[in-house]
Amino acid sequence: MIITDLGHLPHQVKLSASIQKAIEFLQDAHSAELQPGRVAIDGETVYAVIQAYETQPAGREVKFEAHRKYVDIQYVAAGEEVMGWIALEDLPGSTSYDAEKDVVFGLLPASQVIPVRVHAGQAAIFFPEDAHAPKLAVYTSIPVKKIVIKVAVEAMQGLA
C-alpha cells in the first residue's frame, strides 16, 4: 500500500506504461466535471471508475475487499475519508474469491482496523496483497468524489 500526494506519485512508484497512463489521467482529469461511471483509459488494462458518495461511520465490524487481477489507485478528488488497511493474509473470515467481479470480501472488528486518512489531492494504492475498506467517515458523514483507477496486475509484471 502506498499513500501519497498526486504530485509525488510519479517519483514514488515504479512506472510501467500502464501506471504512467493512470497518473496522466489523474493529472489531466478535471475532477469536478467527471460524472460517476466508468471511463476507458486503455481498454481493460487501465480504466477509471468515478464515484460520488457519502462516507459512512465504521460499525462494529468493517467490510474489507481485495482484488487479484487489478491494482487500485484510489484518488480522492473532493472531500476526505478513512480507508482501512490490513494485509490480506491477516483478514479473517474472507469470502470465496469471485473471479468474475475480481473481489474477495472479509470482516474485521473496527478495533483492529488500521485507519489511513486520505484527503482531496491524495491517492492510496492497493496491491493484491492489500485488503482495504474505503468510504469510511473521518468524523461524520460527508460527500466524497473519488476516482478509482484499475490497473491490470499483468501490465505491471517485472516492476518489483
FENBEL-V423319 format. One record per residue. N is the residue number from 1. RES is the residue in one small letter. OMEGA is omega in whole degrees, 0 to 359 (* if undefined). D_LAST is the distance of its C-alpha to the last C-alpha in Angstrom with 2 decimals. Layout:
[[N:RES:OMEGA:D_LAST] [N:RES:OMEGA:D_LAST]]
//
This chain:
[[1:m:177:13.55] [2:i:173:14.12] [3:i:183:17.75] [4:t:172:18.80] [5:d:181:21.52] [6:l:181:21.08] [7:g:180:21.82] [8:h:187:18.96] [9:l:182:16.28] [10:p:182:15.64] [11:h:186:15.10] [12:q:182:12.86] [13:v:174:10.26] [14:k:188:8.19] [15:l:165:10.72] [16:s:177:10.91] [17:a:181:14.61] [18:s:177:14.78] [19:i:178:13.47] [20:q:178:15.86] [21:k:179:18.61] [22:a:180:18.22] [23:i:179:18.50] [24:e:177:21.40] [25:f:180:23.11] [26:l:180:23.05] [27:q:182:24.28] [28:d:185:26.97] [29:a:172:27.95] [30:h:190:31.37] [31:s:183:30.52] [32:a:183:34.18] [33:e:183:35.17] [34:l:179:32.64] [35:q:179:34.28] [36:p:180:32.72] [37:g:183:31.30] [38:r:178:28.61] [39:v:178:27.71] [40:a:175:26.15] [41:i:177:23.55] [42:d:179:22.14] [43:g:179:23.84] [44:e:181:22.05] [45:t:179:18.58] [46:v:175:19.03] [47:y:181:22.09] [48:a:172:23.58] [49:v:180:25.88] [50:i:183:28.36] [51:q:172:29.85] [52:a:185:32.89] [53:y:173:34.05] [54:e:176:35.59] [55:t:182:33.50] [56:q:175:34.80] [57:p:176:35.57] [58:a:176:33.74] [59:g:178:36.11] [60:r:176:36.43] [61:e:182:33.43] [62:v:181:30.42] [63:k:179:28.88] [64:f:175:25.11] [65:e:174:23.03] [66:a:184:19.59] [67:h:179:18.21] [68:r:186:16.36] [69:k:185:16.40] [70:y:168:15.65] [71:v:176:13.79] [72:d:166:16.69] [73:i:184:17.14] [74:q:183:20.51] [75:y:178:22.46] [76:v:181:25.86] [77:a:179:28.26] [78:a:181:31.38] [79:g:177:32.26] [80:e:179:30.13] [81:e:171:29.02] [82:v:173:27.49] [83:m:177:24.39] [84:g:179:24.22] [85:w:168:21.02] [86:i:175:20.54] [87:a:184:17.92] [88:l:182:18.72] [89:e:179:19.73] [90:d:182:22.23] [91:l:181:23.88] [92:p:172:27.24] [93:g:180:29.28] [94:s:174:26.73] [95:t:174:28.29] [96:s:179:27.42] [97:y:177:24.56] [98:d:184:26.14] [99:a:181:24.29] [100:e:180:26.56] [101:k:182:25.75] [102:d:180:22.13] [103:v:169:22.98] [104:v:181:23.75] [105:f:174:25.95] [106:g:179:26.95] [107:l:179:29.35] [108:l:175:29.15] [109:p:183:32.09] [110:a:181:31.98] [111:s:181:32.38] [112:q:181:28.96] [113:v:172:27.00] [114:i:185:24.61] [115:p:175:25.75] [116:v:180:23.92] [117:r:183:26.33] [118:v:181:25.14] [119:h:182:27.70] [120:a:180:28.35] [121:g:179:25.95] [122:q:179:22.96] [123:a:172:19.99] [124:a:179:18.13] [125:i:181:14.83] [126:f:179:14.69] [127:f:183:11.99] [128:p:180:13.54] [129:e:181:13.77] [130:d:170:15.66] [131:a:184:19.37] [132:h:180:21.13] [133:a:181:24.78] [134:p:171:25.47] [135:k:179:28.94] [136:l:181:30.33] [137:a:174:33.07] [138:v:176:32.82] [139:y:178:36.58] [140:t:180:38.36] [141:s:176:37.49] [142:i:176:36.85] [143:p:178:35.87] [144:v:170:32.24] [145:k:185:30.86] [146:k:174:27.19] [147:i:177:24.94] [148:v:177:22.25] [149:i:177:19.85] [150:k:179:18.38] [151:v:181:15.32] [152:a:180:14.89] [153:v:182:11.77] [154:e:178:12.47] [155:a:182:12.36] [156:m:182:8.69] [157:q:178:7.66] [158:g:181:5.71] [159:l:184:3.80] [160:a:*:0.00]]
//
